[in-house]
């Protein structure tokens, strides 16, 4: 893997396998659920940034990264129903990456900031070498698709039960697709301002979007066996 061309080829194969698994899992869901999944919802072109720090980060985004400059390299990728561009970054191409400290754990926020990104569709870390296998990518892609579909179903359930606050749920969906955890926390509190569970999940230094969504769903009755309360006569 020391050769840059071999590494780029391996990363491109990994991303393709990840997206193929995502699409295969998405095909098991109803059309409307597929249409709300972030990778399949359309919009701006999808770019996957492969970032070499101490770890290899893969960040999918719909933000524009501008034209290629200097030693930047880009590779197109395509599967039925999904197109993307894979771009490669390291401390030579993006000097700010040389300041990222990953001696103890992957620095997700620092890598994202070094690229100037504010929103991502997904951000995963892969291990160069034996970790860049189609088998591993398949597990990651299937897991992403399952998580995205669960979120889509949860948001639909929440939206159906918060009459008059649907616009806030729509904003919450957008914040989730963009990967903005603090925005999701604030919107969840605006949707359920008096719920202790939502407040507990949202009022932490680093809100977990899944925990915030689950708390909000629970505050409106959950996804199973729920019936609306009958208003008093």
Residue pairs with C-beta under 8 A, 6 or more apart in sequence:
1 7
1 10
1 128
1 129
7 128
8 50
8 73
8 75
8 88
10 128
10 132
11 50
11 56
11 58
11 86
11 88
11 126
11 132
12 75
12 77
12 86
13 132
13 134
14 58
14 126
14 132
14 133
14 134
14 136
14 137
15 48
15 50
15 58
15 77
15 84
15 86
15 137
16 77
16 79
17 134
17 137
17 138
17 141
18 58
18 124
18 137
18 138
18 140
18 141
18 144
19 39
19 77
19 79
19 82
19 84
19 141
20 79
20 138
20 141
21 137
21 138
21 139
21 140
21 141
21 142
21 145
22 39
22 82
22 141
22 142
22 144
22 145
23 40
23 79
23 80
23 81
23 82
23 145
24 141
24 142
25 141
25 142
25 145
25 146
25 149
26 34
26 37
26 39
26 40
26 145
26 149
27 34
29 37
29 149
33 149
33 152
33 153
34 40
34 149
35 41
36 152
36 155
36 173
37 145
37 148
37 149
37 152
38 121
38 122
38 148
38 176
38 177
39 46
39 60
39 82
39 121
39 122
39 144
39 145
39 148
40 81
40 82
41 177
43 62
44 62
44 63
44 64
45 62
45 83
45 84
45 85
46 60
46 61
46 62
46 82
46 83
46 84
46 85
46 121
47 60
47 61
47 62
47 63
47 64
47 65
47 84
47 85
47 86
47 87
48 58
48 59
48 60
48 61
48 77
48 84
48 85
48 86
48 87
49 57
49 58
49 59
49 60
49 61
49 65
49 87
49 88
49 89
49 115
49 117
50 56
50 57
50 58
50 86
50 87
50 88
50 89
51 57
51 58
51 59
51 89
51 90
51 94
51 97
51 111
51 114
51 115
52 88
52 89
52 90
52 91
52 97
53 90
53 91
53 97
53 100
53 102
53 107
53 111
54 100
54 102
54 103
55 102
55 106
55 125
55 126
55 127
56 125
56 126
56 127
56 128
56 132
57 106
57 108
57 111
57 123
57 124
57 125
58 122
58 123
58 124
58 125
58 126
59 111
59 112
59 115
59 117
59 120
59 122
59 123
60 84
60 120
60 121
60 122
60 123
61 117
61 119
61 120
61 121
62 119
62 121
63 117
63 118
63 119
65 87
65 115
68 74
68 87
70 93
71 92
71 93
72 87
72 88
72 89
72 93
73 87
73 88
74 85
74 86
74 87
74 88
75 85
75 86
75 87
76 83
76 84
76 85
76 86
77 83
77 84
77 85
77 86
78 84
89 97
89 115
90 97
91 97
91 98
94 114
94 115
96 113
96 114
97 111
97 114
99 114
100 107
100 110
100 111
100 114
101 107
101 110
106 125
108 123
108 125
112 120
112 123
118 178
118 180
119 178
119 179
119 180
120 178
120 179
121 177
121 179
122 144
122 179
123 179
124 140
124 144
126 132
126 136
126 137
126 140
147 210
151 176
151 210
151 213
153 223
154 213
154 214
154 217
154 223
155 169
155 172
155 173
155 176
155 213
157 217
157 220
157 222
157 223
157 226
158 169
158 172
158 191
158 216
158 217
158 220
159 166
159 169
159 170
161 220
161 221
161 226
161 228
162 168
162 169
162 191
162 192
162 220
165 190
165 191
168 187
168 190
168 191
169 191
171 187
172 184
172 187
172 188
172 191
175 183
175 184
175 187
176 184
176 209
176 213
181 206
181 207
181 208
181 209
181 212
182 207
184 207
184 209
184 212
184 213
185 201
185 202
185 203
185 207
185 212
186 202
188 198
188 201
188 202
188 212
188 213
188 215
188 216
189 198
189 199
189 202
189 203
191 198
191 216
192 198
192 216
192 219
192 220
195 215
195 216
195 219
197 215
197 218
197 219
198 212
198 215
198 216
198 219
200 215
201 207
201 208
201 211
201 212
201 214
201 215
202 212
202 215
217 223
220 226
